[in-house]
């Protein structure tokens, strides 16, 4: 049985997750601890609800959450690079692989490309404390990208070989 939550609370949680990704504290852990912080995001959600209403759109709960949809764009995720306002990093699906792409001042540079099979092999090296893991350039980014690929239901977009 699902406990009904106010639409503004659900929208606020989704807005926070869209902006920052899945971060700690999770919304469920954050509410009741930092009410001022939560309320700020809820006020933004209220504002978005009013804007949507201006366009004739009303948010209505439909029941249980739907399964995560597969992204419809080759860009799976885009994040601003910390302390570099002119640089974004994207995780993209392309030609049967995934790529991590840095975009600085509109110019794209592929930092690395990989399949999920390669990521799983590399993750095994990390778990086994294999010294070879330390030689893989950008391994942390690769593992973080794989986490986002799975979280956003995009694993089927990049092939597996």
Secondary structure, DSSP 8 states (H G I E B T S, - for coil): ------HHHHHHHHHHHHHH-S-SS-HHHHTTTSHHHHHHHHHHHHHHHHHHHHTT------SS-------SSSEEEEEE-TT-TTEEEEEEEETTEEEEEEEETTEEEEEEEE-HHHHHHHHHHHHTT-GGGGGSTTHHHHHHHHHHHHHTT-GGGS---
